[in-house]
Amino acid sequence: MVEEIEAKFFVDDYEDIIKRVSSIATFKKSAYELTVMYDNQKVLFNDDARLRLRRITDLKNNEEGCELSYKKPKTREGIKIEEELEVETSSFLTTEGILAKLGYLKVSSYERIRDTFYAGSCKITVDSFPFGDLLEIEGETKNIIKISKELGLDIKNNTTKSCDDIYADICRANGKIIKNHILFDKNRLLEQEKLRSHYYSNNSKT
């Protein structure tokens, strides 16, 4: 069993947090991601688990990858710890077809653009969703706390909620309908991709 330990923070100013992260970590890539959640008669949902298929497109070279993963929180107290099983697959559509044959159907999805950095053994990501931006630090607990301090973030302010739960909270707070598929409108997506191109076209390590 593989454990994922992470802390997640809300981001108010994308450009400011990128400058702070860039000062302590090495940029790896920016990528567009489409994540699709699957379930069978809400068996996973009722167990607080997620089965997800993700298509990842590198914004610099347009190379595409695909990941299938299972995740289930072990604790949401303090810093979230999850059981995670993940494997790369060669085809999004073929994997989706296999899941359908096994009785797992699409229940929700979301888009994001993810900037990935590394600080030692820690992975730092800045994610732009249609509803806002989040920063995530993944690694050992002591390193997560250390990096949080270096970025000027209070570890007590981290959230253990998933991005779709955060989206649902935002919708409820603003009296908006909660949609199963959290997608960018075309102009917003183009703006986000252009922003990354401006910041990272000369810095990508891939």
Backbone bond lengths (Angstrom), bond angles and torsions (degrees), N, CA, C in turn:
res aa  C-N    CA-C-N  psi(-1)  N-CA   C-N-CA  omega(-1)  CA-C   N-CA-C  phi
1 M - - - 1.462 - - 1.526 109.78 -
2 V 1.313 116.67 134.72 1.461 122.25 178.04 1.520 109.10 -104.72
3 E 1.320 116.39 133.96 1.460 120.78 177.67 1.520 110.06 -104.68
4 E 1.328 115.51 139.70 1.463 121.42 174.07 1.517 107.71 -112.91
5 I 1.316 116.04 122.69 1.469 121.20 178.47 1.517 107.44 -111.21
6 E 1.323 116.71 126.12 1.461 119.31 -173.94 1.515 111.73 -148.63
7 A 1.319 114.24 154.23 1.461 122.22 171.72 1.522 107.35 -126.18
8 K 1.310 116.21 137.02 1.461 121.48 -175.02 1.526 109.13 -124.82
9 F 1.336 115.95 137.17 1.458 121.36 -177.15 1.524 110.69 -131.06
10 F 1.318 115.93 145.84 1.457 120.91 173.28 1.531 109.11 -73.80
11 V 1.312 116.44 143.92 1.465 122.44 -179.48 1.525 108.98 -117.86
12 D 1.339 116.35 123.04 1.462 120.90 178.10 1.526 112.19 -91.61
13 D 1.331 116.60 -32.00 1.461 121.50 -175.29 1.524 108.81 -129.77
14 Y 1.318 116.76 101.70 1.465 121.60 -176.19 1.527 111.83 -59.25
15 E 1.311 117.67 -49.52 1.459 120.82 -176.19 1.525 111.91 -62.48
16 D 1.337 116.31 -37.72 1.463 120.37 179.55 1.528 110.90 -66.22
17 I 1.336 117.87 -45.93 1.461 119.92 -177.31 1.520 110.53 -68.32
18 I 1.324 117.61 -33.92 1.462 120.26 177.57 1.525 110.59 -63.64
19 K 1.322 117.46 -40.30 1.461 120.82 178.04 1.523 110.92 -63.54
20 R 1.331 116.43 -40.64 1.456 120.30 -179.96 1.530 111.41 -67.46
21 V 1.334 115.92 -44.45 1.464 119.34 179.56 1.524 110.38 -64.58
22 S 1.331 116.59 -42.33 1.466 120.96 -178.87 1.527 112.57 -61.52
23 S 1.336 116.78 -25.50 1.464 120.50 -178.17 1.530 112.79 -76.44
24 I 1.334 117.63 -17.06 1.474 119.73 -177.57 1.527 113.14 -124.32
25 A 1.335 117.57 -6.09 1.462 120.04 -174.20 1.522 111.03 -137.66
26 T 1.327 115.59 161.76 1.462 122.69 -179.86 1.529 110.14 -97.91
27 F 1.318 115.59 127.77 1.459 120.48 179.40 1.523 111.09 -71.61
28 K 1.326 116.44 136.90 1.463 122.00 178.44 1.527 111.35 -107.36
29 K 1.335 117.56 -57.49 1.457 119.76 -178.93 1.518 111.10 -167.93
30 S 1.327 115.36 164.72 1.462 123.80 168.01 1.517 107.20 -116.99
31 A 1.322 116.39 137.82 1.454 119.59 -176.40 1.525 111.03 -145.59
32 Y 1.329 114.40 146.68 1.463 121.19 169.99 1.524 107.50 -85.80
33 E 1.342 116.32 135.67 1.454 120.32 179.50 1.526 111.18 -130.19
34 L 1.308 114.85 134.65 1.467 122.12 170.14 1.519 106.81 -113.61
35 T 1.330 116.71 119.31 1.458 121.96 -179.64 1.520 109.27 -113.88
36 V 1.325 116.32 127.14 1.462 122.32 -179.60 1.524 108.92 -117.04
37 M 1.334 116.42 130.46 1.459 122.96 178.74 1.527 110.13 -96.81
38 Y 1.332 115.73 141.68 1.460 121.22 -179.31 1.533 109.97 -127.03
39 D 1.326 114.90 151.40 1.461 119.89 177.25 1.523 109.17 -155.28
40 N 1.331 114.59 166.29 1.465 121.98 177.87 1.519 107.90 -131.60
41 Q 1.324 116.23 102.98 1.467 121.74 179.84 1.535 112.36 57.83
42 K 1.340 117.08 33.87 1.462 124.28 177.71 1.526 113.72 60.95
43 V 1.331 116.97 21.71 1.463 120.12 178.72 1.527 111.03 -62.08
44 L 1.329 117.01 -45.81 1.462 120.66 179.52 1.519 111.70 -70.44
45 F 1.319 115.93 -43.17 1.472 120.99 179.60 1.528 110.83 -56.58
46 N 1.316 116.72 -45.09 1.468 120.92 -178.73 1.523 112.52 -69.54
47 D 1.323 117.01 -16.25 1.466 121.52 178.45 1.526 111.28 -102.13
48 D 1.350 117.03 9.62 1.464 123.16 -177.92 1.526 111.69 57.19
49 A 1.334 115.80 35.21 1.463 121.19 179.96 1.528 109.41 -116.10
50 R 1.340 115.46 161.77 1.462 120.27 -179.35 1.525 110.31 -135.77
51 L 1.317 115.13 135.23 1.456 122.54 171.43 1.516 106.25 -113.98
52 R 1.321 118.09 119.70 1.453 119.39 -172.41 1.528 111.60 -136.30
53 L 1.297 113.80 146.35 1.458 122.46 176.82 1.526 107.11 -118.24
54 R 1.328 116.27 129.63 1.472 119.62 -172.65 1.524 111.08 -127.02
55 R 1.319 115.15 129.28 1.469 121.55 171.83 1.516 108.25 -101.39
56 I 1.339 116.90 128.46 1.453 122.37 -174.62 1.525 109.01 -122.11
57 T 1.337 116.64 124.36 1.465 121.08 -179.62 1.518 110.02 -120.25
58 D 1.326 117.01 113.93 1.461 122.05 178.73 1.529 109.06 -64.42
59 L 1.320 117.45 127.85 1.461 120.65 -175.20 1.525 113.28 -74.53
60 K 1.340 117.20 -18.75 1.460 118.43 -179.22 1.524 112.12 -84.23
61 N 1.336 116.54 -48.18 1.466 119.10 -174.29 1.533 113.59 -112.36
62 N 1.337 115.69 0.71 1.463 121.92 177.48 1.535 112.94 64.71
63 E 1.312 117.78 15.32 1.459 120.54 176.52 1.528 109.75 -70.79
64 E 1.333 115.45 142.56 1.450 120.43 -174.11 1.525 110.85 -115.64
65 G 1.330 115.95 139.98 1.453 122.24 175.39 1.510 109.44 -131.95
66 C 1.341 115.59 169.95 1.460 120.14 -176.88 1.522 109.09 -146.06
67 E 1.331 116.88 135.50 1.460 122.21 -179.97 1.522 110.52 -130.53
68 L 1.307 116.01 140.07 1.460 122.46 172.35 1.515 107.17 -115.87
69 S 1.331 117.07 130.45 1.461 118.70 -177.02 1.520 112.30 -144.03
70 Y 1.320 113.79 155.07 1.469 123.49 173.72 1.517 106.32 -121.13
71 K 1.340 115.87 132.17 1.460 119.94 -179.62 1.526 109.73 -136.96
72 K 1.337 114.29 141.60 1.459 119.93 175.78 1.525 109.07 -149.28
73 P 1.340 118.08 124.50 1.460 120.35 -179.92 1.524 112.19 -63.39
74 K 1.351 115.84 136.77 1.454 121.41 172.24 1.524 109.94 -93.85
75 T 1.345 114.61 -32.83 1.458 120.11 175.08 1.523 109.12 -154.66
76 R 1.320 115.90 144.09 1.464 122.06 173.80 1.529 110.32 -115.04
77 E 1.308 116.16 14.63 1.458 121.07 179.58 1.521 109.52 -89.44
78 G 1.331 116.79 123.91 1.462 120.54 179.62 1.515 110.63 72.30
79 I 1.317 117.04 -108.34 1.462 122.44 177.24 1.528 107.97 -99.52
80 K 1.318 116.97 129.28 1.464 120.66 -174.69 1.522 111.70 -70.95
81 I 1.329 114.93 136.10 1.461 122.37 174.10 1.523 107.71 -121.64
82 E 1.338 116.33 127.66 1.452 120.94 -177.59 1.526 111.67 -124.92
83 E 1.321 114.95 147.02 1.453 120.01 165.62 1.524 106.65 -77.87
84 E 1.321 117.07 131.18 1.458 119.71 -178.47 1.524 110.69 -138.40
85 L 1.322 115.72 130.55 1.454 123.42 172.85 1.517 106.92 -123.62
86 E 1.332 117.09 126.26 1.465 119.84 -174.35 1.514 110.59 -141.97
87 V 1.322 115.75 142.94 1.448 121.48 179.05 1.525 109.43 -144.09
88 E 1.336 117.07 143.39 1.459 121.14 174.20 1.521 109.62 -81.45
89 T 1.320 116.48 142.98 1.461 121.02 175.35 1.524 108.66 -125.59
90 S 1.319 116.42 160.27 1.469 120.10 -174.54 1.522 112.93 -89.70
91 S 1.340 117.93 -13.78 1.458 119.95 -175.95 1.521 111.16 -147.69
92 F 1.316 115.83 123.54 1.458 121.34 176.94 1.529 110.20 -63.86
93 L 1.322 116.85 -49.22 1.463 120.90 -175.73 1.525 112.01 -66.00
94 T 1.329 117.25 -40.21 1.460 119.78 179.23 1.524 110.90 -65.94
95 T 1.327 116.69 -42.78 1.462 120.41 178.86 1.519 110.58 -63.78
96 E 1.322 116.27 -39.98 1.464 120.74 176.78 1.531 110.26 -61.21
97 G 1.335 116.80 -40.12 1.456 120.97 178.50 1.518 112.17 -64.88
98 I 1.338 116.96 -39.51 1.464 120.86 177.52 1.524 110.45 -63.22
99 L 1.335 116.43 -44.15 1.457 120.33 179.12 1.531 111.21 -60.19
100 A 1.332 116.11 -41.20 1.468 120.52 179.47 1.530 110.80 -62.97
101 K 1.329 116.26 -41.40 1.467 120.52 179.22 1.526 111.18 -63.47
102 L 1.322 116.48 -29.14 1.463 121.56 179.15 1.523 112.57 -86.27
103 G 1.329 116.50 -0.76 1.458 120.72 177.80 1.509 115.55 94.26
104 Y 1.347 116.66 7.97 1.466 120.13 178.78 1.522 109.75 -97.15
105 L 1.322 115.85 119.77 1.453 121.50 -175.75 1.520 110.90 -114.18
106 K 1.323 115.97 155.07 1.460 122.16 179.67 1.525 110.19 -64.73
107 V 1.344 116.10 128.24 1.460 120.28 178.72 1.525 112.56 -117.38
108 S 1.331 116.88 -25.98 1.465 119.85 179.34 1.519 108.59 -163.63
109 S 1.340 115.15 169.26 1.465 119.64 177.94 1.522 109.57 -159.86
110 Y 1.329 114.78 162.60 1.464 119.34 173.93 1.519 110.01 -151.87
111 E 1.327 114.70 153.78 1.463 122.29 175.29 1.524 109.00 -110.57
112 R 1.300 114.94 150.63 1.460 120.22 172.16 1.527 108.30 -157.11
113 I 1.330 114.76 162.32 1.459 120.54 168.14 1.518 106.20 -115.83
114 R 1.333 115.64 125.98 1.464 121.88 -172.38 1.528 111.05 -115.20
115 D 1.328 115.69 127.52 1.459 122.88 171.71 1.518 107.06 -99.68
116 T 1.325 117.36 125.88 1.465 121.77 -176.03 1.523 111.51 -113.05
117 F 1.332 115.61 131.69 1.456 123.61 178.42 1.529 108.96 -130.22
118 Y 1.328 115.96 160.61 1.461 120.73 173.97 1.517 109.83 -131.14
119 A 1.337 114.86 133.34 1.463 122.52 174.31 1.517 106.05 -124.54
120 G 1.344 116.78 97.57 1.453 119.72 -173.80 1.520 109.87 62.59
121 S 1.322 116.63 -127.04 1.467 121.10 -179.45 1.522 112.73 -87.68
122 C 1.327 117.21 -0.99 1.462 120.85 -178.35 1.531 111.88 -93.89
123 K 1.293 115.10 140.85 1.464 122.27 174.75 1.520 108.26 -103.13
124 I 1.323 115.88 128.03 1.468 121.64 178.68 1.521 108.10 -117.50
125 T 1.309 117.36 128.38 1.456 120.37 178.57 1.526 109.94 -127.37
126 V 1.323 114.71 143.99 1.462 121.85 172.72 1.519 106.26 -117.93
127 D 1.324 115.75 119.01 1.462 121.89 -173.76 1.519 111.46 -112.58
128 S 1.320 116.26 130.73 1.464 122.06 172.52 1.510 108.75 -106.58
129 F 1.327 115.98 116.53 1.457 123.72 177.04 1.523 109.30 -105.20
130 P 1.304 118.65 167.74 1.469 119.91 174.48 1.527 112.60 -58.59
131 F 1.337 117.99 -23.05 1.468 121.21 -176.36 1.519 113.51 -102.54
132 G 1.346 119.10 -4.11 1.459 120.38 -179.49 1.519 112.11 149.69
133 D 1.351 115.17 -172.47 1.458 121.50 -174.84 1.526 111.75 -115.91
134 L 1.334 115.82 144.83 1.461 122.42 178.26 1.525 109.41 -135.02
135 L 1.329 116.28 148.07 1.454 122.21 173.30 1.515 108.40 -114.58
136 E 1.335 116.20 139.25 1.463 121.05 -178.17 1.529 109.53 -131.42
137 I 1.317 116.07 135.67 1.458 122.28 176.06 1.516 107.62 -118.57
138 E 1.325 116.30 125.01 1.462 121.46 -177.12 1.522 109.72 -122.60
139 G 1.318 116.72 131.16 1.461 121.25 -179.91 1.507 110.66 164.31
140 E 1.342 117.11 -155.82 1.453 120.67 174.94 1.519 109.15 -75.82
141 T 1.328 115.33 149.53 1.468 120.50 -174.60 1.523 112.62 -54.51
142 K 1.331 117.58 -45.92 1.470 120.20 -177.56 1.529 111.37 -63.08
143 N 1.335 116.41 -35.52 1.465 119.82 179.12 1.520 111.75 -74.00
144 I 1.332 116.33 -35.83 1.464 120.10 176.46 1.522 110.56 -61.26
145 I 1.326 116.47 -43.92 1.472 120.92 179.41 1.528 110.20 -64.21
146 K 1.328 116.80 -42.33 1.473 121.53 -179.99 1.525 111.10 -61.71
147 I 1.312 117.73 -48.15 1.462 121.64 -178.43 1.520 110.98 -67.19
148 S 1.315 116.72 -37.29 1.475 119.80 176.89 1.516 110.46 -56.69
149 K 1.343 115.87 -44.55 1.465 120.26 179.45 1.520 110.89 -64.16
150 E 1.328 116.95 -42.18 1.464 120.95 -179.81 1.529 111.50 -62.43
151 L 1.319 116.13 -30.15 1.468 120.94 179.17 1.526 112.52 -88.53
152 G 1.328 116.37 -0.61 1.456 120.14 -179.86 1.509 113.30 76.04
153 L 1.339 116.49 27.53 1.462 121.14 -178.75 1.525 109.80 -109.96
154 D 1.327 116.11 139.36 1.463 121.58 178.09 1.520 108.02 -88.27
155 I 1.331 117.29 118.88 1.456 121.10 -177.03 1.527 111.37 -58.43
156 K 1.331 117.05 -25.53 1.465 120.13 179.31 1.529 111.57 -67.61
157 N 1.334 116.27 -18.00 1.469 119.88 -178.99 1.522 112.95 -92.92
158 N 1.338 117.14 5.05 1.459 118.03 178.91 1.527 110.10 -72.38
159 T 1.332 115.95 152.51 1.465 120.26 178.52 1.523 109.25 -111.59
160 T 1.322 116.19 141.83 1.461 121.50 178.74 1.528 111.47 -99.32
161 K 1.317 116.60 6.21 1.464 120.07 -179.33 1.527 110.86 -78.32
162 S 1.324 116.03 151.90 1.462 121.09 174.30 1.518 109.04 -75.17
163 C 1.332 116.25 163.21 1.468 119.21 -177.61 1.529 111.47 -64.37
164 D 1.331 118.17 -34.02 1.460 118.60 179.29 1.530 111.53 -71.75
165 D 1.340 117.37 -31.64 1.466 119.93 174.93 1.530 110.40 -69.50
166 I 1.336 116.50 -37.97 1.465 120.01 176.64 1.522 110.16 -62.64
167 Y 1.317 115.95 -44.20 1.467 120.67 177.29 1.519 111.11 -58.08
168 A 1.330 116.98 -44.33 1.468 120.57 -179.79 1.528 110.97 -62.36
169 D 1.340 117.12 -39.98 1.470 121.13 178.26 1.525 110.84 -62.52
170 I 1.331 116.40 -42.35 1.468 120.75 179.76 1.523 110.21 -63.52
171 C 1.320 116.95 -42.44 1.471 120.71 178.85 1.524 110.88 -61.93
172 R 1.323 117.33 -45.03 1.469 120.92 -179.80 1.521 110.72 -62.86
173 A 1.341 116.39 -41.10 1.463 120.53 -178.54 1.518 112.15 -66.39
174 N 1.337 116.74 -26.97 1.464 120.77 -177.23 1.529 113.12 -108.77
175 G 1.326 116.64 10.97 1.450 121.02 177.29 1.520 113.95 64.34
176 K 1.331 116.98 32.24 1.458 121.25 -179.27 1.524 111.32 -104.05
177 I 1.309 116.09 155.99 1.455 121.67 178.40 1.530 109.32 -72.06
178 I 1.325 116.14 133.89 1.457 121.31 177.42 1.526 108.45 -83.38
179 K 1.319 116.25 118.98 1.462 121.01 -178.83 1.531 110.15 -97.22
180 N 1.314 115.86 149.40 1.465 120.40 177.87 1.526 111.99 -73.87
181 H 1.330 116.17 -25.13 1.461 120.30 -177.10 1.526 108.67 -120.16
182 I 1.345 115.63 112.96 1.455 122.88 -173.66 1.523 107.36 -97.55
183 L 1.325 116.44 96.30 1.457 121.27 -170.30 1.524 111.76 -123.88
184 F 1.334 115.77 148.70 1.455 121.69 175.06 1.526 109.94 -71.07
185 D 1.339 116.59 147.95 1.458 116.78 163.64 1.534 106.41 -79.62
186 K 1.305 116.65 159.60 1.465 121.37 -170.51 1.520 112.53 -56.82
187 N 1.332 117.71 -44.60 1.466 120.41 -177.40 1.526 111.76 -65.96
188 R 1.329 116.23 -41.14 1.467 120.91 179.31 1.536 110.39 -62.93
189 L 1.326 116.88 -41.11 1.458 120.60 179.35 1.528 110.94 -64.29
190 L 1.315 116.67 -43.82 1.466 120.58 179.54 1.525 110.83 -63.43
191 E 1.328 116.90 -38.62 1.462 121.09 178.18 1.528 111.09 -62.30
192 Q 1.335 115.77 -43.32 1.462 120.42 -179.08 1.525 111.09 -66.09
193 E 1.321 117.09 -41.88 1.462 120.72 179.12 1.525 110.89 -65.69
194 K 1.320 117.19 -39.73 1.460 121.24 178.89 1.523 110.65 -65.26
195 L 1.323 116.68 -39.41 1.462 121.27 178.73 1.524 110.43 -60.56
196 R 1.326 117.36 -44.29 1.458 120.73 179.23 1.524 111.13 -65.55
197 S 1.304 116.19 -39.52 1.455 120.22 179.48 1.517 110.12 -60.09
198 H 1.312 116.83 -40.70 1.454 122.47 179.73 1.528 111.23 -63.60
199 Y 1.338 116.56 -43.38 1.468 120.44 -176.00 1.512 113.62 -78.14
200 Y 1.368 115.72 -35.82 1.449 117.07 -163.77 1.526 116.44 -121.70
201 S 1.315 117.84 2.22 1.465 119.30 -174.52 1.529 111.71 -58.82
202 N 1.314 117.40 -28.28 1.467 120.39 -178.78 1.532 113.85 -104.40
203 N 1.351 115.84 5.23 1.459 118.93 -173.97 1.520 114.49 -117.16
204 S 1.328 118.37 -9.66 1.456 120.27 -174.87 1.521 110.99 -63.46
205 K 1.344 115.63 138.35 1.455 121.75 179.17 1.519 111.49 -92.51
206 T 1.331 117.02 -3.02 1.459 119.35 -176.67 1.505 109.88 -93.56
